[in-house]
Amino acid sequence: MYKALILLFVAAVHSQTGNSGDLDSVISQIFGKPPGGNTGNTGNTGNTGVDDKSKGPSTIVPPFKPNDPNQDLSCKMDDGNIGECVSYYLCNKNNTVITDGVGVIDIRFRDGPCQSYIDTCCAIPDKRDPDNPIKPDPEPLREGCGWRNPKGADIRTTGETAGETKFGEFPWMVAILKIEPVNDKEPEGQKLNVYVGGGSLIHPSAVLTAAHYVAAGNPLRVRAGEWDTQSTKEIYPFQDRDVASVEIHKDFNKGNLFYDVAVLFLAKPMDLAPNVGVACLPPVTPPGQRANPPPSGTRCFATGWGKDRFGKEGRYQVILKKIEVPVVDHATCQDALRRTRLGRRFELHSSFMCAGGEKDKDTCKGDGGSPLSCPIEYEQDRFMQSGIVAWGIGCGEDGTPGVYVNVANMRNWIDDKVAGKGLDPRVYTY
C-alpha cells in the first residue's frame, strides 16, 4: 500500500531541517550576515534529479502505476514483432543476465520501447508469472554488519556516469520521511510521505540520523531498500516502517548543532534482504582515550538523495548517489573553515569530524542525517559509519570540507540508548 503514496522531496534548509533551525540563520546570528550568497549543507554531485526552481515542494512520483489497466504495455521488439513491456526479471530472454551480460540495465536508457528503463520488451510466450521471477544466483551470505554490494544486489546496471549507486550497494542507507496530511483541514485524511533527509539502519529496529530535523516531533516514517525514487519495479522492494520513538542526545544544541545525533526506534523491525542491511559503527573507545575518526586521507563514501548543488539551480536526486571524499583532520578542517565567512576565531567542536574539500565533491541540501561510510581495514567491501552529514559552507567549495557528526565520539551514547530499548548493540559491532 505504501507504493501508492507520493514521495515528496521538500526543499529543506541548509542544515536539512524544515523545523529545527536554518543553519544560515544561525551563522548569521553568531557571525553576522555574509557579504553575499548562501550557505549550503554538505551534497551529492550529479545531473539527474528534480527541478527545484519553484517555491513549492519538489514532488517525485512513479511515472506510472504498474497495474494500471489503462496503461498500454505493448512494444515493438528488435525483430519487428509486438511484445509486452514487463520488468526485466519477468522475461525468459533475460535469464542469462548474470553469465554473459545479456539484459544488463542501462540506467541512462530511458527512451527505449518501454517507458521504464527497468522494463524490457518481451515476447508474449517468454513472459513469466510475477510469482515466478528470474533471480540471479545469490551472492554468498555474509554475516554481520557493514557489507557493501559493489556490484549491486541482484540488479546489474551500467551507465552510472553521475555518481549513481548500484541497487542495494549501501544497504544500510535509509530515507526519513515526515507523515503529513494532503489537506491541513483534514488531518485524518490522505497522507503524504515528505522527504526530510537520510539515515542509516544500525539495527533492524533502530536508525541513526542527525537530530536537527527530527527534533520537531513530527510523525516520522523510515524507508529502507530505496534506490530509484521514481520506480517501484525493483525485484526487491523498499520497506516502510513507522517510528515509534525518538532519542535525541541530551547535549544537542539546535543553535550550533553540537551533538547533532538521534536514534529512531521503529514500531516494527525491518526485514533484512539483499537491499536492506545494517551499518557497522566505530569501536567503543576505551575510557580515557579520545574517540578519533579515521586517519586523515581515508577515502569514505557519502550517500544521499540530496541536491547536486546549493541554491535554486540544485536538483534533488532520483537515484541514490554516492561521492567519495577524504577524511580531513580536525586542525586542518578548522583552519579551512576559518578562511570562510565563519571567521578566524571559529572553533570546530569536538563532536564533529570533517571530510571532503575537493571541488564538486560534497554532500548538500537534503543529505542531512545520511551516513559517511569508511572502509574497515583488512576487510574488503566492509564499511563502518564514521560520520553523519551535518553542515557545511556551500556545496563542493574547493578547499572547504564538509562537517559531519563524529560517530566514534557518540558510540557510548548510542549503545546506551539502544540497550535501553532492549536491543543488542553487538548487531552493529564488527
C-alpha positions as CSV (number, residue, x, y, z in Angstrom):
1,M,0.0,0.0,0.0
2,Y,3.0,2.3,0.6
3,K,3.8,2.3,-3.1
4,A,0.7,4.3,-3.7
5,L,2.0,7.1,-1.5
6,I,3.7,10.0,-3.1
7,L,7.3,10.6,-2.1
8,L,8.0,14.3,-1.8
9,F,11.4,15.8,-1.8
10,V,10.8,19.0,0.1
11,A,13.3,21.9,-0.1
12,A,14.7,21.8,3.4
13,V,17.0,24.4,4.8
14,H,20.8,24.3,4.5
15,S,21.1,22.1,7.6
16,Q,18.5,19.8,6.2
17,T,15.7,20.7,8.5
18,G,12.3,22.2,7.9
19,N,11.6,22.9,11.5
20,S,14.6,22.9,13.8
21,G,16.6,25.9,12.6
22,D,18.2,27.2,9.5
23,L,22.0,27.0,9.8
24,D,22.3,30.0,7.5
25,S,20.3,32.0,10.1
26,V,22.3,30.5,12.9
27,I,25.6,31.5,11.3
28,S,24.2,34.9,10.5
29,Q,23.2,35.4,14.2
30,I,26.5,34.4,15.5
31,F,28.9,35.7,12.9
32,G,26.9,38.4,11.1
33,K,25.4,38.5,7.6
34,P,27.7,37.2,4.7
35,P,28.6,39.7,2.0
36,G,26.6,37.7,-0.4
37,G,25.3,34.3,-1.4
38,N,24.1,31.4,0.8
39,T,25.5,28.5,2.7
40,G,24.6,25.0,1.6
41,N,24.8,21.9,3.5
42,T,27.3,19.4,2.9
43,G,25.5,17.3,-1.1
44,N,26.0,14.8,-3.8
45,T,27.1,15.8,-7.2
46,G,25.2,14.6,-10.2
47,N,23.0,15.7,-13.0
48,T,19.9,13.6,-12.6
49,G,17.1,14.9,-10.4
50,V,14.1,17.0,-10.0
51,D,14.0,20.7,-10.6
52,D,13.8,22.9,-7.5
53,K,13.1,26.2,-9.2
54,S,9.7,26.9,-7.7
55,K,8.9,27.8,-4.1
56,G,6.8,24.7,-3.7
57,P,8.0,21.2,-2.9
58,S,9.7,19.0,-5.5
59,T,7.5,16.0,-6.0
60,I,8.8,12.6,-7.1
61,V,6.1,10.4,-8.3
62,P,6.4,6.9,-10.0
63,P,6.0,7.6,-13.8
64,F,3.0,5.2,-14.0
65,K,1.2,2.7,-11.9
66,P,2.5,-0.9,-12.7
67,N,-1.0,-2.3,-12.5
68,D,-2.9,0.5,-14.2
69,P,-5.4,-1.3,-16.6
70,N,-5.3,1.7,-18.9
71,Q,-1.6,1.6,-19.3
72,D,-0.5,0.5,-22.8
73,L,2.2,-2.1,-22.3
74,S,2.6,-3.1,-25.9
75,C,6.0,-2.6,-27.6
76,K,7.9,-3.4,-30.7
77,M,10.7,-5.9,-30.4
78,D,14.0,-5.9,-32.3
79,D,12.6,-8.4,-34.8
80,G,9.6,-6.2,-35.5
81,N,7.1,-8.3,-33.6
82,I,4.8,-6.9,-31.0
83,G,5.7,-7.7,-27.4
84,E,4.8,-6.6,-23.9
85,C,6.7,-4.4,-21.5
86,V,7.5,-6.3,-18.3
87,S,10.0,-6.0,-15.6
88,Y,13.4,-7.4,-16.7
89,Y,13.1,-10.3,-14.2
90,L,9.8,-11.4,-15.8
91,C,11.1,-12.3,-19.2
92,N,12.8,-15.5,-20.2
93,K,15.1,-13.7,-22.6
94,N,16.9,-12.2,-19.7
95,N,17.8,-15.4,-17.9
96,T,21.4,-15.2,-18.9
97,V,21.9,-11.7,-17.4
98,I,24.5,-12.9,-14.8
99,T,26.5,-15.2,-17.0
100,D,27.1,-13.3,-20.2
101,G,25.8,-9.8,-19.6
102,V,22.6,-10.0,-21.7
103,G,20.0,-7.8,-20.2
104,V,22.2,-5.7,-18.1
105,I,20.2,-2.5,-17.4
106,D,21.5,0.8,-18.6
107,I,20.1,3.4,-16.2
108,R,20.6,6.1,-18.8
109,F,18.4,4.3,-21.4
110,R,15.0,6.0,-20.8
111,D,13.8,6.4,-24.4
112,G,13.5,2.7,-25.4
113,P,10.4,0.8,-26.4
114,C,9.2,0.8,-22.7
115,Q,8.5,3.8,-20.5
116,S,10.6,2.4,-17.6
117,Y,14.3,1.6,-18.1
118,I,13.8,-1.4,-15.7
119,D,11.3,-2.9,-18.2
120,T,12.1,-5.0,-21.2
121,C,10.1,-5.6,-24.4
122,C,9.3,-9.3,-24.0
123,A,7.7,-11.8,-26.5
124,I,4.4,-12.9,-25.0
125,P,5.4,-16.6,-24.8
126,D,8.5,-15.6,-22.9
127,K,6.6,-13.6,-20.2
128,R,6.8,-15.2,-16.8
129,D,4.3,-15.2,-14.0
130,P,5.0,-12.5,-11.4
131,D,5.2,-15.1,-8.7
132,N,8.0,-16.9,-10.6
133,P,10.6,-14.2,-11.4
134,I,14.1,-14.9,-12.7
135,K,16.5,-14.2,-9.9
136,P,20.3,-14.2,-10.4
137,D,22.5,-16.5,-8.4
138,P,22.6,-15.1,-4.9
139,E,25.8,-13.7,-3.5
140,P,27.4,-15.7,-0.7
141,L,25.7,-14.9,2.6
142,R,27.9,-12.6,4.7
143,E,27.3,-12.4,8.4
144,G,27.4,-9.2,10.4
145,C,27.1,-5.5,9.6
146,G,28.6,-3.1,7.1
147,W,28.8,-5.2,3.9
148,R,28.6,-3.1,0.8
149,N,27.4,-4.6,-2.5
150,P,29.8,-3.0,-5.0
151,K,28.2,-4.8,-8.0
152,G,24.7,-4.3,-6.7
153,A,22.1,-6.5,-5.1
154,D,20.9,-8.7,-7.9
155,I,20.1,-5.9,-10.4
156,R,23.1,-5.5,-12.7
157,T,23.3,-2.0,-14.1
158,T,25.6,0.2,-16.3
159,G,25.6,3.8,-17.2
160,E,26.4,5.3,-13.8
161,T,28.0,8.4,-15.1
162,A,27.0,10.9,-12.4
163,G,27.8,9.1,-9.2
164,E,24.7,6.8,-9.1
165,T,25.0,3.9,-6.7
166,K,24.2,0.3,-7.7
167,F,20.9,-1.1,-6.5
168,G,21.4,-2.1,-2.9
169,E,25.1,-1.0,-2.9
170,F,24.8,0.6,0.6
171,P,22.0,-1.5,2.1
172,W,22.1,0.4,5.4
173,M,21.1,3.7,3.7
174,V,17.5,4.9,4.6
175,A,15.3,7.8,3.8
176,I,13.5,9.5,6.6
177,L,10.0,10.9,5.9
178,K,7.5,13.1,7.6
179,I,3.9,11.9,7.5
180,E,1.7,14.9,6.6
181,P,-1.9,15.2,5.5
182,V,-2.6,16.3,2.0
183,N,-5.2,18.7,3.3
184,D,-4.4,20.5,6.6
185,K,-8.1,20.8,7.2
186,E,-8.5,17.0,7.1
187,P,-5.7,15.7,9.3
188,E,-7.1,12.2,9.3
189,G,-7.4,12.1,5.5
190,Q,-5.0,11.0,2.9
191,K,-1.3,11.3,4.0
192,L,1.9,12.1,2.1
193,N,5.4,10.9,2.7
194,V,7.6,14.0,2.8
195,Y,11.3,13.5,2.5
196,V,13.4,15.3,5.1
197,G,16.8,13.6,5.0
198,G,18.8,10.4,5.3
199,G,19.8,8.0,7.9
200,S,21.4,4.6,8.5
201,L,19.9,1.3,9.7
202,I,22.1,0.2,12.6
203,H,19.7,-2.5,13.9
204,P,16.6,-3.9,12.3
205,S,14.7,-1.8,14.8
206,A,16.9,1.3,15.0
207,V,18.0,4.1,12.7
208,L,20.9,6.6,13.3
209,T,20.5,10.1,12.0
210,A,21.1,13.8,12.7
211,A,19.0,15.4,15.5
212,H,18.4,18.7,13.8
213,Y,15.4,17.8,11.7
214,V,13.7,15.1,13.9
215,A,13.7,17.3,17.0
216,A,10.4,19.0,16.0
217,G,8.3,16.0,16.9
218,N,6.6,15.3,13.6
219,P,5.3,11.8,12.9
220,L,8.1,10.0,11.1
221,R,8.5,7.0,8.8
222,V,11.7,5.3,7.7
223,R,12.2,3.8,4.2
224,A,14.9,1.1,3.7
225,G,15.9,-0.5,0.5
226,E,15.0,2.5,-1.6
227,W,17.1,3.3,-4.7
228,D,15.3,4.9,-7.6
229,T,12.6,7.0,-6.1
230,Q,10.6,7.1,-9.4
231,S,10.4,3.3,-9.7
232,T,8.6,0.6,-7.8
233,K,9.8,-2.2,-10.2
234,E,13.0,-3.4,-8.4
235,I,13.0,-7.1,-7.7
236,Y,13.4,-6.4,-4.0
237,P,11.0,-3.7,-2.8
238,F,11.7,-0.9,-0.3
239,Q,10.3,-1.3,3.2
240,D,8.5,1.4,5.2
241,R,8.3,1.4,9.0
242,D,6.7,4.0,11.3
243,V,8.9,5.5,14.0
244,A,7.7,4.6,17.5
245,S,10.1,6.8,19.5
246,V,13.0,9.2,19.0
247,E,16.0,9.6,21.3
248,I,18.0,12.9,20.9
249,H,21.3,13.5,22.5
250,K,20.8,15.4,25.8
251,D,23.5,17.9,24.8
252,F,22.1,18.6,21.3
253,N,22.1,22.3,20.7
254,K,19.9,23.4,17.8
255,G,21.7,26.8,17.7
256,N,25.2,25.5,16.8
257,L,24.3,21.8,16.1
258,F,26.7,20.4,18.7
259,Y,25.9,16.7,19.4
260,D,23.7,16.5,16.4
261,V,22.7,12.9,16.8
262,A,19.5,11.0,17.2
263,V,18.3,7.3,17.2
264,L,14.9,6.5,15.8
265,F,13.3,3.3,17.1
266,L,10.9,1.6,14.7
267,A,7.4,0.2,15.5
268,K,8.3,-3.0,13.7
269,P,11.7,-4.3,12.7
270,M,12.9,-4.1,9.1
271,D,13.3,-7.5,7.3
272,L,16.9,-7.9,6.3
273,A,17.2,-8.5,2.5
274,P,19.8,-8.2,-0.3
275,N,19.0,-4.4,-0.4
276,V,18.4,-3.9,3.3
277,G,21.2,-4.4,5.8
278,V,22.7,-2.8,8.9
279,A,25.7,-0.5,9.3
280,C,28.7,-1.1,11.4
281,L,29.7,1.6,13.9
282,P,33.2,2.5,15.1
283,P,34.5,0.5,18.0
284,V,33.9,1.6,21.6
285,T,36.7,3.9,22.8
286,P,38.4,2.8,26.0
287,P,37.9,5.1,29.0
288,G,40.4,8.0,29.0
289,Q,41.1,7.8,25.3
290,R,39.9,10.2,22.6
291,A,37.4,8.9,20.1
292,N,39.1,9.7,16.8
293,P,37.7,9.5,13.3
294,P,39.6,7.5,10.6
295,P,43.0,8.8,9.8
296,S,43.3,11.9,7.5
297,G,43.2,11.0,3.9
298,T,41.0,7.9,4.3
299,R,38.6,7.7,1.4
300,C,35.0,7.3,2.5
301,F,31.6,7.3,0.8
302,A,28.9,9.8,1.5
303,T,25.5,8.8,0.1
304,G,22.1,10.5,-0.3
305,W,19.3,11.8,-2.5
306,G,20.2,15.5,-1.7
307,K,20.8,18.3,-4.1
308,D,23.6,18.3,-6.5
309,R,24.3,22.0,-5.6
310,F,23.0,24.6,-3.3
311,G,20.5,27.2,-4.4
312,K,17.6,27.3,-6.9
313,E,19.6,25.6,-9.6
314,G,20.1,22.5,-7.4
315,R,18.3,19.3,-8.1
316,Y,17.3,16.6,-5.7
317,Q,18.5,13.2,-6.9
318,V,16.2,10.4,-8.3
319,I,18.7,7.5,-7.9
320,L,20.7,7.3,-4.7
321,K,24.0,8.9,-5.2
322,K,27.5,8.3,-3.7
323,I,30.5,10.5,-3.6
324,E,34.0,9.5,-2.4
325,V,35.6,12.1,-0.1
326,P,38.8,12.1,2.0
327,V,38.8,12.4,5.8
328,V,40.3,15.8,6.9
329,D,41.9,16.1,10.3
330,H,40.3,18.4,12.9
331,A,43.0,21.1,12.8
332,T,43.2,21.3,9.0
333,C,39.4,21.4,8.8
334,Q,39.2,24.2,11.4
335,D,41.8,26.2,9.5
336,A,39.8,25.8,6.3
337,L,36.6,26.8,7.9
338,R,38.2,29.9,9.4
339,R,39.0,31.1,5.9
340,T,35.3,31.2,5.1
341,R,32.8,33.7,6.5
342,L,32.9,31.9,9.8
343,G,35.9,33.9,10.6
344,R,39.4,33.4,12.1
345,R,38.1,32.8,15.6
346,F,35.8,29.9,14.7
347,E,36.3,26.8,16.7
348,L,35.2,23.4,15.4
349,H,33.5,21.5,18.2
350,S,34.8,18.0,19.2
351,S,31.5,16.4,18.3
352,F,32.3,17.0,14.7
353,M,34.7,15.5,12.1
354,C,35.4,16.6,8.5
355,A,35.7,15.1,5.1
356,G,35.9,16.5,1.6
357,G,37.3,19.8,0.4
358,E,37.6,18.6,-3.2
359,K,35.9,20.7,-5.8
360,D,32.4,19.5,-6.8
361,K,32.6,16.5,-4.4
362,D,30.5,17.1,-1.4
363,T,27.2,16.4,0.2
364,C,24.5,19.0,0.1
365,K,21.0,20.2,1.0
366,G,18.8,17.2,1.7
367,D,21.6,14.9,2.6
368,G,21.5,15.7,6.3
369,G,21.5,12.6,8.6
370,S,23.0,10.4,5.9
371,P,26.0,8.2,6.7
372,L,29.6,8.7,5.9
373,S,30.9,5.2,5.4
374,C,34.6,4.4,5.7
375,P,36.4,1.2,4.9
376,I,37.2,-1.3,7.6
377,E,40.8,-2.2,7.5
378,Y,41.7,-5.6,6.1
379,E,38.1,-6.5,5.2
380,Q,37.2,-6.0,1.6
381,D,33.8,-4.4,0.9
382,R,33.1,-3.9,4.6
383,F,32.5,-0.4,6.0
384,M,31.7,1.4,9.2
385,Q,29.8,4.6,9.6
386,S,32.2,7.2,10.8
387,G,30.1,10.3,10.2
388,I,26.6,11.7,9.9
389,V,26.1,14.5,7.4
390,A,25.6,17.7,9.5
391,W,26.5,21.0,7.8
392,G,29.0,22.9,5.6
393,I,29.7,26.1,3.9
394,G,28.4,25.8,0.3
395,C,28.4,22.5,-1.6
396,G,31.6,21.4,-3.2
397,E,33.5,24.6,-2.5
398,D,37.1,23.9,-3.4
399,G,39.2,23.5,-0.2
400,T,36.3,23.7,2.2
401,P,35.5,20.3,3.8
402,G,32.0,19.2,4.8
403,V,31.2,18.8,8.5
404,Y,29.9,15.5,9.9
405,V,29.0,14.2,13.3
406,N,31.9,12.2,14.7
407,V,30.1,8.8,15.3
408,A,33.0,7.4,17.2
409,N,32.5,10.1,19.8
410,M,28.8,9.1,20.1
411,R,29.2,5.4,20.3
412,N,28.8,5.0,24.1
413,W,25.6,7.2,24.0
414,I,24.2,5.2,21.1
415,D,24.9,1.9,22.9
416,D,23.2,3.2,26.0
417,K,20.0,4.2,24.1
418,V,19.9,1.0,22.0
419,A,20.4,-1.2,25.0
420,G,17.8,0.8,26.9
421,K,15.2,-0.4,24.4
422,G,16.2,-4.0,24.9
423,L,18.2,-4.2,21.7
424,D,21.6,-5.7,21.2
425,P,24.5,-3.2,20.3
426,R,26.5,-6.2,19.0
427,V,24.4,-6.1,15.9
428,Y,26.4,-3.1,14.7
429,T,29.7,-4.1,16.2
430,Y,32.3,-5.7,13.9
